[in-house]
């Protein structure tokens, strides 16, 4: 048996930060969108034991944690080996690890059925970004990001993704945001959430590209500011730090958005190795298929 699934990265089209909850996570309201920039996961049967291989990436892996939780929940498929080919920058604010975990849950369900309730529970336990990656597309996230509401596809647009030669710890960025006092009140978050729901299928201009974590990321790594400046110089319609950073995303609107993004990526790749154009993707992009 051999199955393949793509794990799309994501950008937060807006991210509004609230207070710290009792569980230590922050309340937030966000709109996130899956991208054609993706990792690939390949699952092989016939393994002696469950194994996850991700060349070039050290440390704990959410895919291993996903398999462990599946086994604890009663998933009784024979042992599997999952190989991950990374393309999404690591520790970059694009949810690469979460996307991999979500893709692993999709693969596991294709091997041996797992109830939707079990998948949802495991995804929420793995991290706030994982539930929104189970079905790639555009979604509103609230709570700590674990409450996910899919919304219709947005008007045509594309992105340039500028990876930077360093990562940022999500926990460090949130701590810095707290130190800087960047959080919003509960009423303001609720108002923004209601506005996003009312404008399903579009993004209010006053929220597009707003990322309350951007100032914290810049405080920790001021050189991100240079990438923001360079991205703005391309004539992009919006420029922002993705998630907790440090990756910078530049948005190009309209039917010619991809063509403009490709030209901008070509102009920037010399200074930012790995710079690339990316398009939004939806659910069928991520379904498991025979390798």
N, C-alpha and C positions, 0 to 999 in steps of 0.2 A: 504493500500500500504506500502511495506517495501522493500527498495533497499540497497544493500551493495556495497561499493567500497573500494579498497585498495589504499593507498596513499604512494607510495614508496619514501623513502629518497634518497638523492643523495650525491655523492662525486664529487669534482672538480678534475679531473685527471691532469689538469694544470690550472693555473689562473694567467694571466698577467695583471698588473694594469697600467692604463694610467692616463691622466689628468682629472681634475674635469670639467664637462660639465656645460653649462649655467643653466640647471635645478637642479644642485647640485649633480647629480650622477656622478660616475666615468666612463670613457671609460674603457673597458676591453676586453680581449679575453680569452675565457675559453673553456675547454671541460669538460662536466659533464655527469655523468652516473647514471642511476637509480639503486637502490639496492633492494634486497629482504627484508631488514629491513624496515618495513612499519607501518604506522598508519592505522586504519580502521575507515571508516565513514559509519554510518547507517542512512538512511533517512526514516522517518515515515510520512505518510499522516495523515489527520484528526486532525491536531494541531489547537489550537485556534488562534495562531499567529506564525510567524516564530521564531524559537528558536534554539540556538546552545548550546550544553552541552559538556563540556570537563573537566571531573573530574581531579583535581589536578593541573590545569593550570589556573592561574589568569590573569587578564588584557585583553586588546583588542584581538580579534580573527579575523584572515583574513577570516575565513569562514563566520562570521557574515557580514563582509564588502562585501564579494562576493554576499551574498543574497540581501543585500541592493542595490548594483549596478544592480543586475539582475532585481529587482523590478523597479528601476528607468528607466531601459531600456525597460520596458513593459512586462516583464515576468509575466504572469497572472495565474500561477498554484495556487491551493489552498495552504494555509499556511502549512509549513512543520517543522518538528523537526529533527535536525541532531545531532546525538551523535558521539563523537570522542573518540576512544580508542587509547591513545598515546603509541607508542613504540619507535619512533624516539626521541633521546634526544632533550630537549628544549634548545634554544639559543646556539646551538652546532655547527653551520656551516654546517648542513646537509639539510637545506631547509625544515624542517618539517612543519612549518606553511604554506609555499608556496605550498608544496605537498598537504596539506589538502585543501587549497583554490582551487587548480586545480581539485582535486577529487570532491569537492562540485560542481564545474561547470559541470563536467561530469555527476554527479547525476542529477543536475537540467535539463540538456538537455535530460536526459532519462525520466524525469517526463513530461516535456512539451518542445517541440522543441525550441531551441535557435539557431540563425544563427551563423555560424562559425565566421563571422566578429564581431558579438557582443561579443562572448566568447573571441576572441583574444583581443578585445579592453578592456574588463573588466580585463582580466589577466594582460595586460601590465600596467593598472592603479593601480592594487593591489601591484605590486612590480616586480623588475627585474627578480626574480627567478621563478615567477609563469608561464610565457609563456612556459618555457622549461619543466615544469612538466605536461603540458596538455596531452602530449603523451609520457609516460615514455620510456626511451631508452638511446641511446648515441647521444649527440648533441654538436655542436659548438655554443657558444654564443658570440655575439659581441654587439657593442653599449654599453649599460649599462647592457647587459645580455638579453635584451628583443628581440633582433634579433636572432632567433633560426634556425639552419640548422641541421636537423637530418642527421646522418652518419651511415654507416653500423656497425653491431656488431663487436667488437674487438676480437682478439685472446683470447682463454680461460684464465680466471683468476678469482680470488676471493679475498676477503678482510677480514681482522680482523678490527673491529671497536672498538676503545677504548674510551668510554665516560669518561669524567672527572667530578668530583663532583662540578662543578661550570659552569656557562654560561658566554658568552661574548656578549656584545652588538655589533651588526654589525656596527652601526654608530661609536661607540668608536674605533673599530679596523680600520676603514677607516680613522678616524681622526688621529690616531696614525701613520698610514702609510704615511699620508701627512706630519706629523711632522718629520718623519724620511726620507722624500724625496724618497720614494720607487717607485714612478711612472716612467713609461717608456714613451719615445717619441712616437708621432703618427706614424712615419715611421717604428719604430721597431714593434709596434703593428700590423701595416698593413702587414709587412713582415711575422710575425708569423701567422697571419690569413691566408695568402696565402699558407704558408707551410702546415698548418693543412688541408686546403681544398684539396691541392694536394695529401696529404697522407691519404685521406678519407679511413677509415677502419683500420688505424693504427695510432700510436702516435709517432712522432719523439722522439728519445731517449733523445735529448737535452732538450725537453720540458716535458717529463713524470715526474710527481711529483713536478714540479716547481709551487710554490704558492707564489706570491709576498706579500701576506698578512701574511704569516707565521711569518716573523720577527716582524711585528706589534703585532700579537697575543702573541708571546713570550715576547715582551717588556712589555706588560700589565700583563701577567701571566707567569713568568719564569718557573714555575713548569711544564708547558707543555713540556719543554725540557726533563724531566725525562721520560715522556710517549714516546717521540720520541726515546730515548735511549733504553728503554725496548722493544719497537716494533722492532727496528733494530736488537736486540739480538736474535730475533726469526728466523733470516735468511730470512726475507722477501725480495722480489725483489725491493721493493720501499716503502718508509715511508714518510708521509707528513701530515700536518695539513689540514683538510677538510674545504674549504671555509674560512670563517672568524674565525673558531675555536670555542671552544678549542678541539673538537674531533680530535683524531689522527687515521689515516687509514694506514694500512699496506697491501701492494698488493702482492699476491702470483700468479705467472704466471704458465701457463701450464695446461695440462689436470688433473694433480693431485693438482691443486691450491686449490680447496675447501677442500680436505683432509688435506693439509698442514695448511690451515687457521683454520680449526676446531681444529687441535692439538695445534696451537699457542694460540687460544682463550681459550682453556682449561687450558693452562699453565699460562695465564695472568688473568683469571677471579678472582682469589683470591685477587690480588692487585687492579684490576680495575673491580668492580662489574658492570655487564651489558655488559662486553666484549663479543663479539659474532662474528661468521663468517657470511659473507653475500656474495651473488652472484649477478651479474648483472641481471636485468630483462628488458623486453621490453614491448611494448604497451598492449598486451592482459592482462597483469597482472593487469592493472588498470581499466578495463571496469566494469561499474555497472552491478550487477546481483541481482536477487531476493534474499532476505535475507533468 
